[in-house]
Amino acid sequence: MHLTPATMMRKVISTLTVMVLMLGLSLPAFGYSLHYHDASGIVARRWLQSPIIVAFSRSLYLPPPNLKVGSDVVGAAHRALQHWSAIANIQFLETTSSATAISPQNAGDGVNLITVSTDNLSAFGGADGPGRTRVFFDSGGAIVEADIALNPAENFSTDGTAGTYDLESTLTHEVGHLLGLEHSAVIGATMQPRQAKNGVYGLPALTQRALSADDIAGARSLYGSSAEVGSISGKVLINRGNGAGISTTGVVVFAEDVGTGKVMAGAIASASGDYQLGGLAPGSYRLIAQSANGLVAGSNITPSEAESASAPFARTFEISPVPLMVKSGGNINAAPVFLLANDPPATIHPRMIGLNAELSTVAVPLEAGKTFTVYVAGEGVDQIAEAGISTSSTLIKVIPKTLTSEEFGTDYPVISFQVTVDSTAESGDYSICLRSISGELSYLAGAITIKP
């Protein structure tokens, strides 16, 4: 699974790449915030042993030249593990190893290795993603080994040097894969399938060091205590119309906290339309469903559920007309929802967002107490009504009469608008909501990130 998104801007060209999860065994992929059970109810695709013993390769102590001299390589690996162990029932035991290469795809060696060695170049097969995690499972689906490697063809640093990948962000993402998490459809999540290089938006790309609420929910759905968290499950289907029948290919479901507007979790519906958002803290939530194609394509998240490029987009739909109250240890079964793809088909297809006169495919990092010009690009965005732009938080407000058409040389229109972030806005991921003159809704889940 690999993607190199096209990125365009007015002043600079950014190169964004995708982190790739390789499986040691051929197993179907799922939206990572699901609870993983096989037909017998056995927990799968997670570690059953604790602590998870992780070996730091000797290459971390003698890093190759693609890591900037003076980078805190060992510290970045240690902090990447700590980010995850701090938010769920996950324990790591760090050790060292003389090994520098990850296990072959068809033969694990029982060592969970983190390596930055150039010996792993062949494992990337010419792909330009910053990191790769190779995971091995037993016959019951439990993880028994996972190896993390950096791409020797890419440059890394720990100090925000422009043109390099942030090492801690890369390793934090890859440790998520080591734990069994797959890619997220929440744009601001650490586990979303793209990582920006330092310098995108003219800023150090450090936001993916901090786990989002969606990342935390994913980890807690696998490793949290069921008595402390709850879940929401349901069924969502697309009526393709014209005799095409019912399909769910490429549908994602997002949960927002009603009080704050934060995106708290996302999941990809299965082939049968089922979804489950686990690891949710007690609270009040609203649910939104839409096609994955667009800013985060379905093929970037899970190939088995990817939406065909020829398939019509489903219109964005709010599943819950009233807030859903999640309690500790409980599950809410939401009513089945049908999304109409051809009545008429969706026409707003956001493909890129932007900040500082630059378009990209990663969340725009905003700061509390400041005003920003935000960009959105894609088919149909020129049909957005001036009053049709909002965010999921009442503390992040679009300034009226600032909607402007922009020219970036893209094949699709680009608009900009000004956003003011209240000084009391909390850290988290928030969505941009677009409504066209005809009333069509499109939703960029987690496109705004406010991180400490």
C-alpha positions as CSV (number, residue, x, y, z in Angstrom):
1,M,0.0,0.0,0.0
2,H,1.6,3.2,-1.1
3,L,0.6,6.7,-2.2
4,T,2.4,9.9,-3.0
5,P,-0.3,12.6,-2.9
6,A,-0.1,15.4,-5.4
7,T,0.6,18.6,-3.5
8,M,0.5,22.1,-5.1
9,M,0.8,25.6,-3.8
10,R,1.3,29.1,-4.9
11,K,4.9,29.7,-3.6
12,V,6.5,26.3,-2.8
13,I,6.1,22.7,-3.7
14,S,5.8,20.3,-0.8
15,T,6.5,16.6,-1.1
16,L,4.3,14.5,1.2
17,T,4.6,10.8,1.5
18,V,2.7,8.0,3.1
19,M,3.7,5.7,5.9
20,V,3.1,2.1,5.0
21,L,2.0,-0.8,7.1
22,M,3.3,-4.2,5.9
23,L,1.8,-7.3,7.3
24,G,3.9,-10.3,8.0
25,L,0.9,-12.5,7.1
26,S,-1.8,-11.8,4.6
27,L,-4.7,-10.6,6.7
28,P,-7.7,-8.4,5.9
29,A,-7.4,-4.8,6.9
30,F,-9.8,-2.9,9.1
31,G,-10.4,0.6,10.3
32,Y,-8.2,0.7,13.3
33,S,-10.6,2.0,15.9
34,L,-12.7,-1.1,15.7
35,H,-12.6,-3.7,18.4
36,Y,-10.9,-6.7,16.8
37,H,-12.5,-10.1,17.4
38,D,-12.6,-13.2,15.2
39,A,-15.7,-15.3,14.7
40,S,-15.1,-17.0,18.0
41,G,-14.9,-13.8,20.0
42,I,-11.1,-14.1,20.5
43,V,-9.3,-10.8,20.6
44,A,-7.0,-10.5,17.6
45,R,-4.5,-8.1,16.0
46,R,-3.1,-6.9,19.2
47,W,-0.5,-8.1,21.7
48,L,-1.5,-10.6,24.3
49,Q,1.8,-10.6,26.2
50,S,2.9,-7.8,28.5
51,P,5.2,-6.1,28.7
52,I,6.1,-5.8,25.0
53,I,9.8,-6.2,24.8
54,V,11.3,-3.7,22.2
55,A,14.9,-3.9,21.2
56,F,16.7,-0.8,20.1
57,S,19.1,-1.7,17.3
58,R,22.8,-0.7,17.6
59,S,22.1,1.6,14.6
60,L,20.2,4.0,16.9
61,Y,23.4,4.6,18.8
62,L,25.5,5.0,15.6
63,P,23.0,6.5,13.2
64,P,23.6,6.6,9.4
65,P,24.2,9.9,7.5
66,N,20.5,10.4,6.6
67,L,19.9,11.3,10.2
68,K,21.1,14.8,11.0
69,V,24.2,14.9,13.1
70,G,23.3,15.6,16.8
71,S,19.8,14.2,16.5
72,D,18.4,12.6,19.7
73,V,17.7,9.2,18.1
74,V,17.5,7.1,21.2
75,G,15.5,9.7,23.0
76,A,13.0,10.0,20.1
77,A,12.5,6.2,20.1
78,H,12.0,6.2,23.9
79,R,9.5,9.0,23.8
80,A,7.6,7.4,20.9
81,L,7.0,4.4,23.2
82,Q,6.1,6.6,26.1
83,H,3.4,8.4,24.2
84,W,1.4,5.2,23.8
85,S,2.1,3.6,27.2
86,A,0.9,6.8,28.9
87,I,-2.6,6.6,27.5
88,A,-3.6,2.9,27.7
89,N,-2.8,-0.4,29.4
90,I,0.4,-0.8,27.4
91,Q,3.8,-1.6,28.9
92,F,7.1,-1.7,27.1
93,L,10.4,-3.2,28.2
94,E,13.3,-1.6,26.3
95,T,16.4,-3.6,25.5
96,T,19.2,-3.5,22.9
97,S,20.2,-5.6,20.0
98,S,23.2,-5.9,17.7
99,A,20.7,-6.6,14.8
100,T,20.3,-3.8,12.2
101,A,17.9,-5.4,9.7
102,I,14.2,-6.1,10.2
103,S,13.0,-9.7,9.8
104,P,12.1,-10.9,6.3
105,Q,8.5,-10.7,5.4
106,N,7.9,-14.4,5.6
107,A,10.1,-15.3,8.6
108,G,10.1,-13.5,11.9
109,D,13.0,-13.9,14.4
110,G,11.0,-13.1,17.6
111,V,12.8,-9.8,18.2
112,N,10.8,-6.6,18.1
113,L,13.4,-4.3,16.5
114,I,13.5,-0.5,16.1
115,T,16.2,0.2,13.5
116,V,17.5,3.2,11.5
117,S,20.1,1.2,9.6
118,T,20.7,1.5,5.8
119,D,20.5,-2.3,5.7
120,N,16.7,-1.9,5.4
121,L,16.6,-0.1,2.0
122,S,15.3,-3.1,0.1
123,A,12.4,-3.4,2.5
124,F,11.0,-0.1,1.1
125,G,11.1,-1.3,-2.6
126,G,11.7,2.2,-3.8
127,A,8.8,3.7,-1.8
128,D,9.4,7.1,-0.4
129,G,7.5,6.8,2.9
130,P,9.5,7.7,6.0
131,G,8.9,4.6,8.0
132,R,7.7,1.0,7.7
133,T,6.4,-1.5,10.3
134,R,6.3,-5.2,9.6
135,V,3.9,-7.1,11.8
136,F,3.7,-10.9,12.4
137,F,0.7,-12.7,13.8
138,D,0.1,-16.2,15.3
139,S,-2.7,-18.5,14.0
140,G,-5.2,-16.8,16.4
141,G,-4.4,-13.3,15.1
142,A,-2.4,-12.1,18.0
143,I,0.7,-10.1,17.3
144,V,3.9,-12.0,18.1
145,E,6.5,-9.7,16.5
146,A,6.7,-6.2,15.0
147,D,9.8,-4.5,13.5
148,I,10.1,-0.8,12.7
149,A,12.5,0.6,10.2
150,L,13.3,4.1,8.9
151,N,13.6,4.7,5.1
152,P,17.3,5.1,4.5
153,A,16.5,7.1,1.4
154,E,14.8,9.9,3.5
155,N,16.4,12.5,5.8
156,F,15.4,12.9,9.5
157,S,16.1,15.2,12.3
158,T,14.8,15.9,15.8
159,D,15.1,19.7,15.7
160,G,12.6,20.7,13.0
161,T,15.2,21.1,10.2
162,A,13.3,22.0,7.0
163,G,13.2,19.3,4.4
164,T,13.6,16.5,6.9
165,Y,11.0,14.2,8.6
166,D,10.6,14.6,12.3
167,L,12.0,11.4,13.7
168,E,9.8,11.3,16.8
169,S,6.7,11.8,14.8
170,T,7.7,9.0,12.4
171,L,8.5,6.6,15.2
172,T,5.3,7.5,17.2
173,H,3.2,6.6,14.1
174,E,5.1,3.4,13.5
175,V,4.8,2.3,17.2
176,G,1.0,2.7,16.6
177,H,1.3,0.1,13.9
178,L,3.5,-2.1,16.2
179,L,0.5,-2.1,18.6
180,G,-1.9,-3.2,15.9
181,L,-3.4,0.1,14.8
182,E,-4.0,0.8,11.2
183,H,-4.3,4.2,9.4
184,S,-6.9,6.7,10.6
185,A,-9.2,8.8,8.5
186,V,-9.0,11.7,11.0
187,I,-6.7,14.2,9.2
188,G,-5.1,15.5,12.4
189,A,-4.4,12.1,13.9
190,T,-0.9,10.7,14.4
191,M,-2.1,7.6,12.6
192,Q,-3.4,9.3,9.5
193,P,-1.5,7.9,6.5
194,R,0.6,11.0,5.6
195,Q,3.4,12.7,7.4
196,A,4.6,16.2,6.4
197,K,8.2,17.1,6.2
198,N,9.4,20.0,8.3
199,G,8.8,23.2,6.5
200,V,5.3,22.4,5.2
201,Y,3.2,25.5,5.9
202,G,6.6,27.1,6.8
203,L,6.6,25.4,10.1
204,P,8.3,22.5,11.9
205,A,6.1,19.4,11.5
206,L,6.0,18.3,15.1
207,T,2.2,18.0,15.7
208,Q,2.2,14.2,15.1
209,R,4.4,13.7,18.1
210,A,1.3,14.3,20.3
211,L,-1.4,11.6,20.1
212,S,-4.9,12.8,19.1
213,A,-8.1,11.8,20.7
214,D,-8.7,9.4,17.8
215,D,-5.3,7.8,18.4
216,I,-6.0,7.4,22.1
217,A,-9.5,5.9,21.4
218,G,-7.9,3.4,19.0
219,A,-5.3,2.3,21.5
220,R,-7.9,2.1,24.3
221,S,-10.2,0.0,22.2
222,L,-7.4,-2.6,22.0
223,Y,-5.7,-2.1,25.3
224,G,-7.9,-0.1,27.6
225,S,-10.2,-1.3,30.4
226,S,-13.7,-1.9,29.1
227,A,-15.0,-0.7,32.5
228,E,-13.5,2.8,31.9
229,V,-14.5,3.4,28.3
230,G,-17.6,2.9,26.1
231,S,-18.4,2.5,22.4
232,I,-20.8,3.2,19.7
233,S,-21.7,0.7,17.0
234,G,-24.1,0.6,14.1
235,K,-24.6,0.1,10.4
236,V,-24.3,2.5,7.5
237,L,-25.0,1.7,3.9
238,I,-24.8,3.5,0.5
239,N,-27.7,3.1,-1.9
240,R,-25.9,3.3,-5.2
241,G,-29.1,3.5,-7.1
242,N,-29.7,2.6,-10.8
243,G,-30.0,-1.0,-9.9
244,A,-26.5,-1.0,-8.4
245,G,-27.7,-2.2,-5.1
246,I,-26.4,-1.5,-1.6
247,S,-22.7,-0.9,-1.0
248,T,-20.6,0.5,1.9
249,T,-17.3,0.7,0.1
250,G,-15.3,3.7,1.3
251,V,-17.6,4.9,4.1
252,V,-16.0,6.4,7.2
253,V,-17.8,7.4,10.5
254,F,-16.6,10.1,12.8
255,A,-17.6,10.9,16.4
256,E,-17.5,14.4,17.7
257,D,-17.8,15.5,21.3
258,V,-21.0,17.6,21.4
259,G,-19.6,20.0,24.1
260,T,-16.2,20.8,22.6
261,G,-16.6,19.9,18.9
262,K,-13.4,17.8,19.0
263,V,-13.2,14.8,16.8
264,M,-12.8,11.9,19.2
265,A,-12.7,8.8,17.0
266,G,-13.1,7.6,13.5
267,A,-13.8,4.2,11.9
268,I,-14.2,2.6,8.5
269,A,-17.4,0.7,7.8
270,S,-16.9,-3.0,7.0
271,A,-18.1,-4.6,3.7
272,S,-21.4,-5.4,5.5
273,G,-21.8,-1.8,6.7
274,D,-20.9,-2.4,10.3
275,Y,-18.8,0.1,12.3
276,Q,-17.7,0.4,15.9
277,L,-16.1,3.3,17.6
278,G,-14.4,2.0,20.7
279,G,-12.3,3.5,23.5
280,L,-14.6,6.5,23.9
281,A,-14.6,8.4,27.2
282,P,-18.0,8.8,28.8
283,G,-19.8,11.8,27.2
284,S,-22.2,13.1,24.6
285,Y,-21.4,12.4,20.9
286,R,-22.7,13.1,17.4
287,L,-21.8,10.9,14.4
288,I,-21.1,11.9,10.9
289,A,-20.7,9.5,7.9
290,Q,-19.2,10.2,4.5
291,S,-17.1,8.8,1.7
292,A,-13.5,8.3,2.4
293,N,-12.5,9.4,-1.1
294,G,-11.2,13.0,-1.3
295,L,-8.8,14.5,1.2
296,V,-8.1,11.1,2.7
297,A,-8.7,8.5,0.1
298,G,-10.0,5.1,1.1
299,S,-7.0,3.4,-0.5
300,N,-4.8,5.3,2.0
301,I,-6.6,3.8,5.0
302,T,-7.3,0.2,4.1
303,P,-7.1,-1.4,0.7
304,S,-9.8,-4.0,1.3
305,E,-12.3,-1.2,1.9
306,A,-11.1,1.3,-0.7
307,E,-13.6,3.0,-2.8
308,S,-13.3,2.7,-6.6
309,A,-12.4,5.9,-8.3
310,S,-15.4,5.4,-10.6
311,A,-17.8,5.0,-7.7
312,P,-20.1,8.0,-6.9
313,F,-19.4,9.9,-3.7
314,A,-21.9,9.5,-1.0
315,R,-23.2,12.7,0.5
316,T,-22.1,13.6,4.0
317,F,-24.8,12.7,6.5
318,E,-25.2,13.2,10.3
319,I,-26.1,9.9,11.7
320,S,-27.4,10.9,15.1
321,P,-30.3,13.5,15.1
322,V,-29.9,13.6,18.8
323,P,-26.6,13.3,20.8
324,L,-25.6,9.8,21.8
325,M,-24.7,9.4,25.5
326,V,-21.8,7.0,26.0
327,K,-21.3,5.5,29.5
328,S,-18.4,3.6,31.0
329,G,-18.5,0.0,30.0
330,G,-21.5,0.5,27.7
331,N,-22.2,0.3,24.0
332,I,-24.7,2.4,22.1
333,N,-26.2,0.7,19.0
334,A,-27.1,3.5,16.6
335,A,-30.0,3.1,14.2
336,P,-29.1,1.9,10.7
337,V,-28.5,4.8,8.2
338,F,-28.6,4.8,4.4
339,L,-26.5,7.3,2.5
340,L,-27.8,8.2,-1.0
341,A,-25.0,8.4,-3.5
342,N,-27.1,9.3,-6.6
343,D,-29.8,11.5,-5.2
344,P,-28.1,13.5,-6.6
345,P,-24.4,12.5,-6.3
346,A,-22.1,14.5,-4.1
347,T,-20.3,17.4,-5.9
348,I,-18.0,18.8,-3.2
349,H,-14.8,16.8,-3.1
350,P,-12.2,18.5,-0.9
351,R,-8.7,17.3,-1.8
352,M,-6.3,19.7,0.0
353,I,-6.2,22.1,2.8
354,G,-3.7,24.9,3.5
355,L,-2.1,27.5,5.6
356,N,0.5,30.3,4.9
357,A,-0.3,30.4,1.2
358,E,0.5,26.7,0.8
359,L,-1.7,23.6,0.0
360,S,-1.1,20.2,1.5
361,T,-2.8,17.0,2.7
362,V,-2.1,17.3,6.4
363,A,-4.0,19.1,9.1
364,V,-3.4,22.8,9.5
365,P,-1.8,23.6,13.0
366,L,-3.5,26.6,14.5
367,E,-2.8,28.4,17.8
368,A,-5.3,29.6,20.5
369,G,-5.8,33.3,20.6
370,K,-4.8,34.0,16.9
371,T,-6.3,34.6,13.5
372,F,-5.3,32.6,10.4
373,T,-6.1,32.4,6.7
374,V,-7.1,28.8,5.9
375,Y,-7.3,27.3,2.4
376,V,-9.5,24.5,1.0
377,A,-9.1,23.0,-2.5
378,G,-11.1,20.6,-4.5
379,E,-14.0,20.2,-6.9
380,G,-17.1,22.1,-6.0
381,V,-15.6,24.3,-3.3
382,D,-16.4,27.3,-5.5
383,Q,-20.0,26.5,-4.9
384,I,-19.7,27.1,-1.1
385,A,-22.0,29.8,0.2
386,E,-20.3,32.6,2.1
387,A,-22.2,31.7,5.2
388,G,-21.7,28.0,4.5
389,I,-18.3,27.6,6.2
390,S,-18.0,26.7,9.8
391,T,-16.0,24.6,12.2
392,S,-17.0,21.9,14.7
393,S,-16.1,24.2,17.6
394,T,-17.9,27.4,18.7
395,L,-14.4,28.7,19.8
396,I,-13.0,28.4,16.3
397,K,-15.0,30.9,14.2
398,V,-14.9,31.8,10.5
399,I,-14.8,35.6,10.1
400,P,-17.8,36.7,7.9
401,K,-17.2,38.1,4.4
402,T,-13.6,36.8,4.2
403,L,-14.4,34.0,1.6
404,T,-12.0,34.5,-1.3
405,S,-11.3,32.6,-4.5
406,E,-7.5,31.8,-4.9
407,E,-5.2,30.8,-7.7
408,F,-2.8,28.0,-7.1
409,G,-2.5,26.5,-10.6
410,T,-4.5,23.4,-9.6
411,D,-7.1,21.6,-11.8
412,Y,-9.8,22.4,-9.2
413,P,-10.9,25.6,-7.4
414,V,-9.3,26.9,-4.3
415,I,-10.9,29.1,-1.7
416,S,-9.6,30.8,1.4
417,F,-11.3,32.3,4.6
418,Q,-10.1,33.7,7.8
419,V,-10.5,31.8,11.1
420,T,-10.2,33.2,14.6
421,V,-9.2,30.7,17.4
422,D,-10.4,31.8,20.9
423,S,-7.7,32.0,23.6
424,T,-9.6,29.4,25.6
425,A,-9.8,26.8,22.8
426,E,-8.5,23.4,24.0
427,S,-5.9,21.3,22.2
428,G,-7.4,18.7,19.9
429,D,-8.6,18.1,16.4
430,Y,-11.5,19.9,14.9
431,S,-13.4,19.8,11.6
432,I,-14.1,22.2,8.8
433,C,-17.7,22.0,7.6
434,L,-18.6,23.2,4.1
435,R,-22.1,23.8,2.8
436,S,-22.9,24.6,-0.8
437,I,-25.5,27.0,-2.1
438,S,-27.7,24.0,-2.8
439,G,-27.3,22.7,0.7
440,E,-24.8,19.9,0.1
441,L,-22.5,19.3,3.1
442,S,-18.9,18.2,3.1
443,Y,-16.8,17.5,6.2
444,L,-13.0,17.7,6.7
445,A,-12.7,15.6,9.9
446,G,-9.8,16.8,12.0
447,A,-8.5,19.2,9.4
448,I,-7.7,21.8,12.1
449,T,-5.3,20.7,14.9
450,I,-4.5,22.6,18.0
451,K,-1.7,20.9,19.9
452,P,0.1,21.8,23.1
